[in-house]
Amino acid sequence: MPSNSTYVCTECRVSVKKLNRRSPLCPHCAKSMICVGTCFKPPKKTNVKEWAKIRKLLNELPAFGIWWSDALKDVETYISREKEYASRSDPSRPNRLKRKKTRKENRQKKGLTCLDGLM
């Protein structure tokens, strides 16, 4: 059975748990909320320092794969370690910070159009 994911709005300091796959809108500002996974435990709304750390992490790194318990202890060290990890050239390690190219982008790089592959 699928579990509820936690979605946050760092500007309003609001979190909700939802089962749907689409990103819900914030009930306060109506902006799209960010999915932070199932293991995220949001701080209190009055804890501005923790929410600032969360905002910084979500601006620097993709939300998927953040170990929140480690990341919130020392944000700067965690970000630098993750970026250093992502910059390694070891092909056996996935690079989480770089966006994967789509099939269309790969075809364009090779100079193929949509019909070239069919003939």
N, C-alpha and C positions, 0 to 999 in steps of 0.2 A: 504494500500500500504506500503510495507516495506521501511524503511528509510536507508540512507547510514550510515554505521559505520565508525568511524575514526580509522585508523591504524597508529601506530607510530614506528619509528626506533630511539631509544634513542641515539645510537652511532653517527648517522649522523644528528640528530635533524630534522627529516623530518616527516611530517604527510600527509596522503592521505585519502580521503573519497571514499569508495568503497561499492558497493551493494552486491558483491559476498560473499559467506560464507567462501571461502578459504582465508587463510592469504596471502596477496600479498607479493612479494619480494620488498625490498628497491631498488629504482632506482639507488642509489649511491653505496651501498656495496653488494647488492644482497642477504642479509640475510633476513630471514622471519620477517615480521613486526608483532607487537602485537596489537590486537584489544582492544581499550579502550572505546568502546561504542559510543553512538550517542550524548551524552551531553558534550563531552570533547572539550574544546577550546584550541588548542595548543598555546604555547607562541611563540614569534618571535624566529627565528633561532639564533639570536645574544644573546638572554637571556640565558646564560649558567647556571646561578644559578637555574632558574626554571626547565630547562631540567635535571639538576642534581637531583632535588627533585623528578621529575617524574621517573627517572631511579631508584632511591632508593625505591620509592613506588612499582614499578613494580617488583623489585627484592625481596621485603619482602612480598607482598600481591598479591593475584590473582587480575587481572585487572577488572574482573567482580564484580561490587558492590562497587567500590570506589566512594565516594562522592568527586569529584575533587575540588569543591569550598572549602570544609572543609579541605581536605587533604593537599592542597598546602599552607595553612596558617601556619600550624605547623606540619611538617612531623613526627617528633619523637613522639609527643603526639598522633597523629592519629594512627601510627603503633602500639604503645603500647596499646592503647585503643582497637583496632581491635583484637590484639592477646589475650588480656585479655578476650574480649567478646567471642572469639572462644574457649578459654580454659574452659569456664564454663561447668558444667556437666548437665545443664538443658536440658532434651531431647526435650523440645518443641521448642528450638532455634536451627536452623540449624548451623552446624559448617562449615563455608565456607573455612577455611584453611585446613581442612583435606580432602583428596581425598576419594571419595566414592569407596568402594570395588566393583569390577565387579562381575558378576554372577559366572564367572569362578573361581575367587579367593574365593568366598564363598563356592563353591563346593569343592575346594581343601582343605579348612580349615576343612570341615566336613569329609574329606577322601574319597570323591566320585570321581569316574572317569566319563568320558563321557558316558559310557554304563551302569553304575550302576543305573542311574535314569530311564532308559528305561525298565529295567527288573522287 
